[in-house]
Amino acid sequence: MPLVEVTLSEGREPAAIRALIHEVHAAVERSLGAPAQSIRVIVREVPRTHWAAGDETLAERDSRGG
Ligand SMILES: O=C(O)C/C=C/C(=O)C(=O)O
């Protein structure tokens, strides 16, 4: 059972996330030949206040216009 997990920061439109799921599913099906019903795609969204790069959260980066 192939399982692909994608971690994103919060803020994308639901339709964009749904499109991502579709594309990841299709890539796994095509590349591995896995049966469609066996494929799992999990998208996790992390609040931008809970994701830091270089000790600056993405929310802080947003605030300073970075
Ligand atoms: O685009 C996202 O969902 C996550 C972005 C992360 C960064 O920009 C970073 O880690 O620097």
N, CA, C, O and the ligand as a Tripos MOL2 file, in Angstrom:
@<TRIPOS>MOLECULE
protein
  275   273    67     0     0
PROTEIN
NO_CHARGES

@<TRIPOS>ATOM
      1 N           0.8420   -1.1860    0.0000 N.3       1 MET1
      2 CA          0.0000    0.0000    0.0000 C.3       1 MET1
      3 C           0.8850    1.2470    0.0000 C.2       1 MET1
      4 O           1.3750    1.6400    1.0590 O.2       1 MET1
      5 N           1.1020    1.8720   -1.1420 N.am      2 PRO2
      6 CA          1.9130    3.1000   -1.1540 C.3       2 PRO2
      7 C           1.2080    4.2100   -0.3760 C.2       2 PRO2
      8 O           0.0080    4.4320   -0.5340 O.2       2 PRO2
      9 N           1.9720    4.8980    0.4630 N.am      3 LEU3
     10 CA          1.4260    6.0140    1.2330 C.3       3 LEU3
     11 C           2.3640    7.1950    1.0650 C.2       3 LEU3
     12 O           3.5470    7.1090    1.3960 O.2       3 LEU3
     13 N           1.8400    8.2940    0.5530 N.am      4 VAL4
     14 CA          2.6360    9.5040    0.3530 C.3       4 VAL4
     15 C           2.0940   10.5770    1.2800 C.2       4 VAL4
     16 O           0.8950   10.8570    1.2930 O.2       4 VAL4
     17 N           2.9920   11.1760    2.0580 N.am      5 GLU5
     18 CA          2.5980   12.2710    2.9370 C.3       5 GLU5
     19 C           3.2180   13.5550    2.4370 C.2       5 GLU5
     20 O           4.3980   13.5920    2.0910 O.2       5 GLU5
     21 N           2.4210   14.6080    2.4000 N.am      6 VAL6
     22 CA          2.8840   15.9260    1.9660 C.3       6 VAL6
     23 C           2.6060   16.8980    3.1020 C.2       6 VAL6
     24 O           1.4900   16.9610    3.6180 O.2       6 VAL6
     25 N           3.6140   17.6460    3.4840 N.am      7 THR7
     26 CA          3.4410   18.6470    4.5360 C.3       7 THR7
     27 C           3.5410   20.0310    3.9170 C.2       7 THR7
     28 O           4.5090   20.3560    3.2290 O.2       7 THR7
     29 N           2.5230   20.8360    4.1730 N.am      8 LEU8
     30 CA          2.4460   22.1970    3.6420 C.3       8 LEU8
     31 C           2.1600   23.1500    4.7860 C.2       8 LEU8
     32 O           1.5950   22.7630    5.8090 O.2       8 LEU8
     33 N           2.5530   24.3850    4.6040 N.am      9 SER9
     34 CA          2.0590   25.3970    5.5280 C.3       9 SER9
     35 C           0.6130   25.7290    5.1470 C.2       9 SER9
     36 O           0.2150   25.5990    3.9890 O.2       9 SER9
     37 N          -0.1530   26.1550    6.1350 N.am     10 GLU10
     38 CA         -1.5710   26.4690    5.8940 C.3      10 GLU10
     39 C          -1.7100   27.6740    4.9660 C.2      10 GLU10
     40 O          -0.8400   28.5420    4.9000 O.2      10 GLU10
     41 N          -2.8290   27.6940    4.2570 N.am     11 GLY11
     42 CA         -3.1540   28.9000    3.5060 C.3      11 GLY11
     43 C          -3.5400   28.6800    2.0610 C.2      11 GLY11
     44 O          -3.9790   29.6140    1.3900 O.2      11 GLY11
     45 N          -3.3830   27.4550    1.5630 N.am     12 ARG12
     46 CA         -3.7320   27.2210    0.1690 C.3      12 ARG12
     47 C          -5.2260   26.9420    0.0220 C.2      12 ARG12
     48 O          -5.8830   26.4810    0.9560 O.2      12 ARG12
     49 N          -5.7380   27.2250   -1.1490 N.am     13 GLU13
     50 CA         -7.1430   26.9790   -1.4320 C.3      13 GLU13
     51 C          -7.4220   25.4700   -1.4120 C.2      13 GLU13
     52 O          -6.5850   24.6790   -1.8490 O.2      13 GLU13
     53 N          -8.5950   25.0710   -0.9040 N.am     14 PRO14
     54 CA         -8.9490   23.6430   -0.9180 C.3      14 PRO14
     55 C          -8.8380   23.0230   -2.3110 C.2      14 PRO14
     56 O          -8.4310   21.8680   -2.4430 O.2      14 PRO14
     57 N          -9.1940   23.7740   -3.3440 N.am     15 ALA15
     58 CA         -9.1210   23.2250   -4.7040 C.3      15 ALA15
     59 C          -7.6720   22.9250   -5.1060 C.2      15 ALA15
     60 O          -7.4180   21.9670   -5.8360 O.2      15 ALA15
     61 N          -6.7400   23.7270   -4.6410 N.am     16 ALA16
     62 CA         -5.3270   23.4870   -4.9540 C.3      16 ALA16
     63 C          -4.8390   22.2250   -4.2530 C.2      16 ALA16
     64 O          -4.0680   21.4510   -4.8210 O.2      16 ALA16
     65 N          -5.2860   22.0230   -3.0300 N.am     17 ILE17
     66 CA         -4.8790   20.8210   -2.3000 C.3      17 ILE17
     67 C          -5.5080   19.5790   -2.9410 C.2      17 ILE17
     68 O          -4.8730   18.5300   -3.0470 O.2      17 ILE17
     69 N          -6.7570   19.7190   -3.3600 N.am     18 ARG18
     70 CA         -7.4080   18.5820   -4.0280 C.3      18 ARG18
     71 C          -6.6830   18.2310   -5.3270 C.2      18 ARG18
     72 O          -6.5200   17.0570   -5.6610 O.2      18 ARG18
     73 N          -6.2510   19.2580   -6.0520 N.am     19 ALA19
     74 CA         -5.5060   19.0260   -7.2930 C.3      19 ALA19
     75 C          -4.1660   18.3490   -7.0000 C.2      19 ALA19
     76 O          -3.7310   17.4730   -7.7480 O.2      19 ALA19
     77 N          -3.5230   18.7540   -5.9230 N.am     20 LEU20
     78 CA         -2.2550   18.1190   -5.5320 C.3      20 LEU20
     79 C          -2.4740   16.6370   -5.2370 C.2      20 LEU20
     80 O          -1.7070   15.7860   -5.6870 O.2      20 LEU20
     81 N          -3.5240   16.3380   -4.4810 N.am     21 ILE21
     82 CA         -3.8260   14.9300   -4.1660 C.3      21 ILE21
     83 C          -4.0060   14.1320   -5.4640 C.2      21 ILE21
     84 O          -3.4690   13.0350   -5.6130 O.2      21 ILE21
     85 N          -4.7570   14.6950   -6.3770 N.am     22 HIS22
     86 CA         -4.9900   14.0010   -7.6510 C.3      22 HIS22
     87 C          -3.6720   13.7400   -8.3870 C.2      22 HIS22
     88 O          -3.4440   12.6430   -8.8980 O.2      22 HIS22
     89 N          -2.8140   14.7520   -8.4340 N.am     23 GLU23
     90 CA         -1.5600   14.6090   -9.1780 C.3      23 GLU23
     91 C          -0.6090   13.6210   -8.5010 C.2      23 GLU23
     92 O           0.0620   12.8420   -9.1790 O.2      23 GLU23
     93 N          -0.5500   13.6500   -7.1730 N.am     24 VAL24
     94 CA          0.3170   12.7070   -6.4580 C.3      24 VAL24
     95 C          -0.2090   11.2840   -6.6660 C.2      24 VAL24
     96 O           0.5580   10.3590   -6.9370 O.2      24 VAL24
     97 N          -1.5200   11.1270   -6.5330 N.am     25 HIS25
     98 CA         -2.1300    9.8130   -6.7610 C.3      25 HIS25
     99 C          -1.7740    9.2900   -8.1540 C.2      25 HIS25
    100 O          -1.3520    8.1440   -8.3130 O.2      25 HIS25
    101 N          -1.9520   10.1450   -9.1500 N.am     26 ALA26
    102 CA         -1.6850    9.7320  -10.5330 C.3      26 ALA26
    103 C          -0.2120    9.3590  -10.7250 C.2      26 ALA26
    104 O           0.1070    8.4050  -11.4340 O.2      26 ALA26
    105 N           0.6780   10.1200  -10.0870 N.am     27 ALA27
    106 CA          2.1110    9.8320  -10.2250 C.3      27 ALA27
    107 C           2.4600    8.4750   -9.6230 C.2      27 ALA27
    108 O           3.2460    7.7190  -10.1930 O.2      27 ALA27
    109 N           1.8740    8.1720   -8.4730 N.am     28 VAL28
    110 CA          2.1540    6.8760   -7.8230 C.3      28 VAL28
    111 C           1.5700    5.7370   -8.6540 C.2      28 VAL28
    112 O           2.2070    4.7020   -8.8490 O.2      28 VAL28
    113 N           0.3630    5.9460   -9.1340 N.am     29 GLU29
    114 CA         -0.2830    4.9060   -9.9430 C.3      29 GLU29
    115 C           0.5300    4.6260  -11.2050 C.2      29 GLU29
    116 O           0.7550    3.4720  -11.5700 O.2      29 GLU29
    117 N           0.9620    5.6830  -11.8540 N.am     30 ARG30
    118 CA          1.6890    5.5460  -13.1220 C.3      30 ARG30
    119 C           3.0890    4.9550  -12.8960 C.2      30 ARG30
    120 O           3.5100    4.0410  -13.6050 O.2      30 ARG30
    121 N           3.7910    5.4900  -11.9050 N.am     31 SER31
    122 CA          5.1990    5.0970  -11.7550 C.3      31 SER31
    123 C           5.3620    3.7120  -11.1300 C.2      31 SER31
    124 O           6.2880    2.9780  -11.4760 O.2      31 SER31
    125 N           4.4670    3.3550  -10.2150 N.am     32 LEU32
    126 CA          4.5960    2.0610   -9.5330 C.3      32 LEU32
    127 C           3.6730    1.0000  -10.0970 C.2      32 LEU32
    128 O           3.8560   -0.1910   -9.8460 O.2      32 LEU32
    129 N           2.6790    1.4360  -10.8610 N.am     33 GLY33
    130 CA          1.6710    0.4910  -11.3260 C.3      33 GLY33
    131 C           0.8040   -0.0140  -10.1810 C.2      33 GLY33
    132 O           0.2540   -1.1140  -10.2400 O.2      33 GLY33
    133 N           0.6890    0.7980   -9.1480 N.am     34 ALA34
    134 CA         -0.0770    0.3880   -7.9670 C.3      34 ALA34
    135 C          -1.5740    0.4920   -8.2610 C.2      34 ALA34
    136 O          -2.0100    1.4100   -8.9560 O.2      34 ALA34
    137 N          -2.3630   -0.4520   -7.7310 N.am     35 PRO35
    138 CA         -3.8180   -0.3490   -7.8820 C.3      35 PRO35
    139 C          -4.3240    0.9390   -7.2260 C.2      35 PRO35
    140 O          -3.8820    1.3040   -6.1370 O.2      35 PRO35
    141 N          -5.2500    1.6170   -7.8960 N.am     36 ALA36
    142 CA         -5.7220    2.9250   -7.4070 C.3      36 ALA36
    143 C          -6.2170    2.8680   -5.9690 C.2      36 ALA36
    144 O          -5.9290    3.7540   -5.1640 O.2      36 ALA36
    145 N          -6.9680    1.8130   -5.6560 N.am     37 GLN37
    146 CA         -7.5600    1.7490   -4.3090 C.3      37 GLN37
    147 C          -6.5290    1.4810   -3.2120 C.2      37 GLN37
    148 O          -6.8310    1.6010   -2.0240 O.2      37 GLN37
    149 N          -5.3180    1.1180   -3.6170 N.am     38 SER38
    150 CA         -4.2810    0.8490   -2.6130 C.3      38 SER38
    151 C          -3.4800    2.1020   -2.2620 C.2      38 SER38
    152 O          -2.6820    2.0820   -1.3250 O.2      38 SER38
    153 N          -3.6830    3.1810   -2.9970 N.am     39 ILE39
    154 CA         -2.8310    4.3680   -2.8350 C.3      39 ILE39
    155 C          -3.4310    5.3010   -1.7870 C.2      39 ILE39
    156 O          -4.6230    5.6070   -1.8060 O.2      39 ILE39
    157 N          -2.5860    5.7350   -0.8910 N.am     40 ARG40
    158 CA         -2.9870    6.7020    0.1400 C.3      40 ARG40
    159 C          -2.1780    7.9820   -0.0390 C.2      40 ARG40
    160 O          -0.9620    7.9430   -0.2270 O.2      40 ARG40
    161 N          -2.8600    9.0940    0.0210 N.am     41 VAL41
    162 CA         -2.1930   10.4070   -0.0110 C.3      41 VAL41
    163 C          -2.6900   11.1930    1.1960 C.2      41 VAL41
    164 O          -3.8940   11.3770    1.3750 O.2      41 VAL41
    165 N          -1.7760   11.6440    2.0000 N.am     42 ILE42
    166 CA         -2.1190   12.4090    3.2040 C.3      42 ILE42
    167 C          -1.4690   13.7770    3.0960 C.2      42 ILE42
    168 O          -0.2590   13.8890    2.8960 O.2      42 ILE42
    169 N          -2.2790   14.8110    3.2310 N.am     43 VAL43
    170 CA         -1.7600   16.1810    3.2150 C.3      43 VAL43
    171 C          -1.9120   16.7510    4.6200 C.2      43 VAL43
    172 O          -3.0080   16.7980    5.1790 O.2      43 VAL43
    173 N          -0.8060   17.1750    5.1640 N.am     44 ARG44
    174 CA         -0.8290   17.8010    6.4890 C.3      44 ARG44
    175 C          -0.5740   19.2890    6.3040 C.2      44 ARG44
    176 O           0.2950   19.7010    5.5360 O.2      44 ARG44
    177 N          -1.3480   20.0750    7.0210 N.am     45 GLU45
    178 CA         -1.1560   21.5230    6.9740 C.3      45 GLU45
    179 C          -0.6700   21.9970    8.3420 C.2      45 GLU45
    180 O          -1.2580   21.6810    9.3750 O.2      45 GLU45
    181 N           0.4020   22.7520    8.3180 N.am     46 VAL46
    182 CA          1.0130   23.2610    9.5490 C.3      46 VAL46
    183 C           0.7260   24.7640    9.6360 C.2      46 VAL46
    184 O           0.9570   25.4880    8.6680 O.2      46 VAL46
    185 N           0.2310   25.2380   10.7700 N.am     47 PRO47
    186 CA          0.0480   26.6860   10.9110 C.3      47 PRO47
    187 C           1.3590   27.4250   10.6580 C.2      47 PRO47
    188 O           2.4280   26.9540   11.0470 O.2      47 PRO47
    189 N           1.2730   28.5670   10.0160 N.am     48 ARG48
    190 CA          2.5030   29.2980    9.6740 C.3      48 ARG48
    191 C           3.2230   29.8140   10.9270 C.2      48 ARG48
    192 O           4.3960   30.1840   10.8770 O.2      48 ARG48
    193 N           2.4970   29.8300   12.0460 N.am     49 THR49
    194 CA          3.1330   30.1760   13.3220 C.3      49 THR49
    195 C           3.9210   29.0030   13.9050 C.2      49 THR49
    196 O           4.6590   29.1690   14.8770 O.2      49 THR49
    197 N           3.7650   27.8210   13.3150 N.am     50 HIS50
    198 CA          4.4010   26.6190   13.8650 C.3      50 HIS50
    199 C           5.4750   26.0570   12.9360 C.2      50 HIS50
    200 O           5.8840   24.9050   13.0810 O.2      50 HIS50
    201 N           5.9200   26.8530   12.0030 N.am     51 TRP51
    202 CA          6.9380   26.4050   11.0300 C.3      51 TRP51
    203 C           7.9980   27.4950   10.9960 C.2      51 TRP51
    204 O           7.7200   28.6420   10.6440 O.2      51 TRP51
    205 N           9.2140   27.1190   11.3670 N.am     52 ALA52
    206 CA         10.2850   28.1050   11.4180 C.3      52 ALA52
    207 C          11.4450   27.6920   10.5190 C.2      52 ALA52
    208 O          11.7710   26.5120   10.3860 O.2      52 ALA52
    209 N          12.0440   28.6840    9.9170 N.am     53 ALA53
    210 CA         13.2650   28.4880    9.1310 C.3      53 ALA53
    211 C          14.2480   29.5530    9.6060 C.2      53 ALA53
    212 O          13.9560   30.7480    9.5580 O.2      53 ALA53
    213 N          15.4060   29.1070   10.0600 N.am     54 GLY54
    214 CA         16.3900   30.0700   10.5600 C.3      54 GLY54
    215 C          15.8680   30.8470   11.7600 C.2      54 GLY54
    216 O          16.1610   32.0330   11.9110 O.2      54 GLY54
    217 N          15.0950   30.1820   12.6130 N.am     55 ASP55
    218 CA         14.5110   30.7800   13.8220 C.3      55 ASP55
    219 C          13.5740   31.9470   13.5140 C.2      55 ASP55
    220 O          13.4080   32.8560   14.3280 O.2      55 ASP55
    221 N          12.9750   31.9090   12.3480 N.am     56 GLU56
    222 CA         11.9280   32.8820   12.0060 C.3      56 GLU56
    223 C          10.7340   32.0730   11.5020 C.2      56 GLU56
    224 O          10.8610   31.2860   10.5640 O.2      56 GLU56
    225 N           9.5760   32.2710   12.1310 N.am     57 THR57
    226 CA          8.4100   31.5170   11.6530 C.3      57 THR57
    227 C           7.9540   32.0840   10.3050 C.2      57 THR57
    228 O           8.2700   33.2150    9.9350 O.2      57 THR57
    229 N           7.2120   31.2600    9.6020 N.am     58 LEU58
    230 CA          6.6890   31.7450    8.3130 C.3      58 LEU58
    231 C           5.7410   32.9160    8.5370 C.2      58 LEU58
    232 O           5.6670   33.8270    7.7130 O.2      58 LEU58
    233 N           5.0060   32.8910    9.6690 N.am     59 ALA59
    234 CA          4.1160   34.0190    9.9810 C.3      59 ALA59
    235 C           4.9230   35.2990   10.1910 C.2      59 ALA59
    236 O           4.5210   36.3730    9.7430 O.2      59 ALA59
    237 N           6.0670   35.1770   10.8760 N.am     60 GLU60
    238 CA          6.9200   36.3570   11.0760 C.3      60 GLU60
    239 C           7.4810   36.8410    9.7370 C.2      60 GLU60
    240 O           7.5710   38.0430    9.4830 O.2      60 GLU60
    241 N           7.8520   35.8910    8.8940 N.am     61 ARG61
    242 CA          8.3550   36.2610    7.5620 C.3      61 ARG61
    243 C           7.2700   36.9990    6.7740 C.2      61 ARG61
    244 O           7.5370   37.9990    6.1090 O.2      61 ARG61
    245 N           6.0340   36.4780    6.8660 N.am     62 ASP62
    246 CA          4.9080   37.1370    6.1820 C.3      62 ASP62
    247 C           4.7590   38.5770    6.6740 C.2      62 ASP62
    248 O           4.5580   39.5040    5.8900 O.2      62 ASP62
    249 N           4.8650   38.7350    8.0090 N.am     63 SER63
    250 CA          4.6420   40.0590    8.6170 C.3      63 SER63
    251 C           5.6490   41.0960    8.1480 C.2      63 SER63
    252 O           5.3270   42.2750    7.9970 O.2      63 SER63
    253 N           6.8790   40.6350    7.9200 N.am     64 ARG64
    254 CA          7.8840   41.5980    7.4720 C.3      64 ARG64
    255 C           7.9250   41.6980    5.9470 C.2      64 ARG64
    256 O           8.7740   42.3840    5.3780 O.2      64 ARG64
    257 N           6.9950   41.0030    5.3010 N.am     65 GLY65
    258 CA          6.8940   41.1040    3.8370 C.3      65 GLY65
    259 C           7.9320   40.3010    3.0880 C.2      65 GLY65
    260 O           8.2020   40.5510    1.9130 O.2      65 GLY65
    261 N           8.5210   39.3220    3.7870 N.am     66 GLY66
    262 CA          9.5790   38.5110    3.1610 C.3      66 GLY66
    263 C           9.0980   37.4100    2.2700 C.2      66 GLY66
    264 O           9.9080   36.6770    1.7020 O.2      66 GLY66
    265 O1          5.1830   26.5120    1.0400 O.co2    67 LIG67
    266 C1          5.0280   25.8200    2.0600 C.2      67 LIG67
    267 O2          3.9810   25.1890    2.2690 O.co2    67 LIG67
    268 C2          6.1170   25.7280    3.0580 C.3      67 LIG67
    269 C3          7.1810   26.7500    2.9200 C.2      67 LIG67
    270 C4          8.3320   26.6740    3.6120 C.2      67 LIG67
    271 C5          9.3850   27.6300    3.5150 C.2      67 LIG67
    272 O3          9.2830   28.6470    2.8250 O.2      67 LIG67
    273 C6         10.6170   27.3890    4.2930 C.2      67 LIG67
    274 O4         10.7170   26.3650    4.9710 O.co2    67 LIG67
    275 O5         11.5200   28.2480    4.2440 O.co2    67 LIG67
@<TRIPOS>BOND
     1     1     2 1
     2     2     3 1
     3     3     4 2
     4     3     5 am
     5     5     6 1
     6     6     7 1
     7     7     8 2
     8     7     9 am
     9     9    10 1
    10    10    11 1
    11    11    12 2
    12    11    13 am
    13    13    14 1
    14    14    15 1
    15    15    16 2
    16    15    17 am
    17    17    18 1
    18    18    19 1
    19    19    20 2
    20    19    21 am
    21    21    22 1
    22    22    23 1
    23    23    24 2
    24    23    25 am
    25    25    26 1
    26    26    27 1
    27    27    28 2
    28    27    29 am
    29    29    30 1
    30    30    31 1
    31    31    32 2
    32    31    33 am
    33    33    34 1
    34    34    35 1
    35    35    36 2
    36    35    37 am
    37    37    38 1
    38    38    39 1
    39    39    40 2
    40    39    41 am
    41    41    42 1
    42    42    43 1
    43    43    44 2
    44    43    45 am
    45    45    46 1
    46    46    47 1
    47    47    48 2
    48    47    49 am
    49    49    50 1
    50    50    51 1
    51    51    52 2
    52    51    53 am
    53    53    54 1
    54    54    55 1
    55    55    56 2
    56    55    57 am
    57    57    58 1
    58    58    59 1
    59    59    60 2
    60    59    61 am
    61    61    62 1
    62    62    63 1
    63    63    64 2
    64    63    65 am
    65    65    66 1
    66    66    67 1
    67    67    68 2
    68    67    69 am
    69    69    70 1
    70    70    71 1
    71    71    72 2
    72    71    73 am
    73    73    74 1
    74    74    75 1
    75    75    76 2
    76    75    77 am
    77    77    78 1
    78    78    79 1
    79    79    80 2
    80    79    81 am
    81    81    82 1
    82    82    83 1
    83    83    84 2
    84    83    85 am
    85    85    86 1
    86    86    87 1
    87    87    88 2
    88    87    89 am
    89    89    90 1
    90    90    91 1
    91    91    92 2
    92    91    93 am
    93    93    94 1
    94    94    95 1
    95    95    96 2
    96    95    97 am
    97    97    98 1
    98    98    99 1
    99    99   100 2
   100    99   101 am
   101   101   102 1
   102   102   103 1
   103   103   104 2
   104   103   105 am
   105   105   106 1
   106   106   107 1
   107   107   108 2
   108   107   109 am
   109   109   110 1
   110   110   111 1
   111   111   112 2
   112   111   113 am
   113   113   114 1
   114   114   115 1
   115   115   116 2
   116   115   117 am
   117   117   118 1
   118   118   119 1
   119   119   120 2
   120   119   121 am
   121   121   122 1
   122   122   123 1
   123   123   124 2
   124   123   125 am
   125   125   126 1
   126   126   127 1
   127   127   128 2
   128   127   129 am
   129   129   130 1
   130   130   131 1
   131   131   132 2
   132   131   133 am
   133   133   134 1
   134   134   135 1
   135   135   136 2
   136   135   137 am
   137   137   138 1
   138   138   139 1
   139   139   140 2
   140   139   141 am
   141   141   142 1
   142   142   143 1
   143   143   144 2
   144   143   145 am
   145   145   146 1
   146   146   147 1
   147   147   148 2
   148   147   149 am
   149   149   150 1
   150   150   151 1
   151   151   152 2
   152   151   153 am
   153   153   154 1
   154   154   155 1
   155   155   156 2
   156   155   157 am
   157   157   158 1
   158   158   159 1
   159   159   160 2
   160   159   161 am
   161   161   162 1
   162   162   163 1
   163   163   164 2
   164   163   165 am
   165   165   166 1
   166   166   167 1
   167   167   168 2
   168   167   169 am
   169   169   170 1
   170   170   171 1
   171   171   172 2
   172   171   173 am
   173   173   174 1
   174   174   175 1
   175   175   176 2
   176   175   177 am
   177   177   178 1
   178   178   179 1
   179   179   180 2
   180   179   181 am
   181   181   182 1
   182   182   183 1
   183   183   184 2
   184   183   185 am
   185   185   186 1
   186   186   187 1
   187   187   188 2
   188   187   189 am
   189   189   190 1
   190   190   191 1
   191   191   192 2
   192   191   193 am
   193   193   194 1
   194   194   195 1
   195   195   196 2
   196   195   197 am
   197   197   198 1
   198   198   199 1
   199   199   200 2
   200   199   201 am
   201   201   202 1
   202   202   203 1
   203   203   204 2
   204   203   205 am
   205   205   206 1
   206   206   207 1
   207   207   208 2
   208   207   209 am
   209   209   210 1
   210   210   211 1
   211   211   212 2
   212   211   213 am
   213   213   214 1
   214   214   215 1
   215   215   216 2
   216   215   217 am
   217   217   218 1
   218   218   219 1
   219   219   220 2
   220   219   221 am
   221   221   222 1
   222   222   223 1
   223   223   224 2
   224   223   225 am
   225   225   226 1
   226   226   227 1
   227   227   228 2
   228   227   229 am
   229   229   230 1
   230   230   231 1
   231   231   232 2
   232   231   233 am
   233   233   234 1
   234   234   235 1
   235   235   236 2
   236   235   237 am
   237   237   238 1
   238   238   239 1
   239   239   240 2
   240   239   241 am
   241   241   242 1
   242   242   243 1
   243   243   244 2
   244   243   245 am
   245   245   246 1
   246   246   247 1
   247   247   248 2
   248   247   249 am
   249   249   250 1
   250   250   251 1
   251   251   252 2
   252   251   253 am
   253   253   254 1
   254   254   255 1
   255   255   256 2
   256   255   257 am
   257   257   258 1
   258   258   259 1
   259   259   260 2
   260   259   261 am
   261   261   262 1
   262   262   263 1
   263   263   264 2
   264   265   266 2
   265   266   267 1
   266   266   268 1
   267   268   269 1
   268   269   270 2
   269   270   271 1
   270   271   272 2
   271   271   273 1
   272   273   274 2
   273   273   275 1
@<TRIPOS>SUBSTRUCTURE
     1 MET1         2 RESIDUE 1 A MET
     2 PRO2         6 RESIDUE 1 A PRO
     3 LEU3        10 RESIDUE 1 A LEU
     4 VAL4        14 RESIDUE 1 A VAL
     5 GLU5        18 RESIDUE 1 A GLU
     6 VAL6        22 RESIDUE 1 A VAL
     7 THR7        26 RESIDUE 1 A THR
     8 LEU8        30 RESIDUE 1 A LEU
     9 SER9        34 RESIDUE 1 A SER
    10 GLU10       38 RESIDUE 1 A GLU
    11 GLY11       42 RESIDUE 1 A GLY
    12 ARG12       46 RESIDUE 1 A ARG
    13 GLU13       50 RESIDUE 1 A GLU
    14 PRO14       54 RESIDUE 1 A PRO
    15 ALA15       58 RESIDUE 1 A ALA
    16 ALA16       62 RESIDUE 1 A ALA
    17 ILE17       66 RESIDUE 1 A ILE
    18 ARG18       70 RESIDUE 1 A ARG
    19 ALA19       74 RESIDUE 1 A ALA
    20 LEU20       78 RESIDUE 1 A LEU
    21 ILE21       82 RESIDUE 1 A ILE
    22 HIS22       86 RESIDUE 1 A HIS
    23 GLU23       90 RESIDUE 1 A GLU
    24 VAL24       94 RESIDUE 1 A VAL
    25 HIS25       98 RESIDUE 1 A HIS
    26 ALA26      102 RESIDUE 1 A ALA
    27 ALA27      106 RESIDUE 1 A ALA
    28 VAL28      110 RESIDUE 1 A VAL
    29 GLU29      114 RESIDUE 1 A GLU
    30 ARG30      118 RESIDUE 1 A ARG
    31 SER31      122 RESIDUE 1 A SER
    32 LEU32      126 RESIDUE 1 A LEU
    33 GLY33      130 RESIDUE 1 A GLY
    34 ALA34      134 RESIDUE 1 A ALA
    35 PRO35      138 RESIDUE 1 A PRO
    36 ALA36      142 RESIDUE 1 A ALA
    37 GLN37      146 RESIDUE 1 A GLN
    38 SER38      150 RESIDUE 1 A SER
    39 ILE39      154 RESIDUE 1 A ILE
    40 ARG40      158 RESIDUE 1 A ARG
    41 VAL41      162 RESIDUE 1 A VAL
    42 ILE42      166 RESIDUE 1 A ILE
    43 VAL43      170 RESIDUE 1 A VAL
    44 ARG44      174 RESIDUE 1 A ARG
    45 GLU45      178 RESIDUE 1 A GLU
    46 VAL46      182 RESIDUE 1 A VAL
    47 PRO47      186 RESIDUE 1 A PRO
    48 ARG48      190 RESIDUE 1 A ARG
    49 THR49      194 RESIDUE 1 A THR
    50 HIS50      198 RESIDUE 1 A HIS
    51 TRP51      202 RESIDUE 1 A TRP
    52 ALA52      206 RESIDUE 1 A ALA
    53 ALA53      210 RESIDUE 1 A ALA
    54 GLY54      214 RESIDUE 1 A GLY
    55 ASP55      218 RESIDUE 1 A ASP
    56 GLU56      222 RESIDUE 1 A GLU
    57 THR57      226 RESIDUE 1 A THR
    58 LEU58      230 RESIDUE 1 A LEU
    59 ALA59      234 RESIDUE 1 A ALA
    60 GLU60      238 RESIDUE 1 A GLU
    61 ARG61      242 RESIDUE 1 A ARG
    62 ASP62      246 RESIDUE 1 A ASP
    63 SER63      250 RESIDUE 1 A SER
    64 ARG64      254 RESIDUE 1 A ARG
    65 GLY65      258 RESIDUE 1 A GLY
    66 GLY66      262 RESIDUE 1 A GLY
    67 LIG67      265 GROUP 0 **** ****
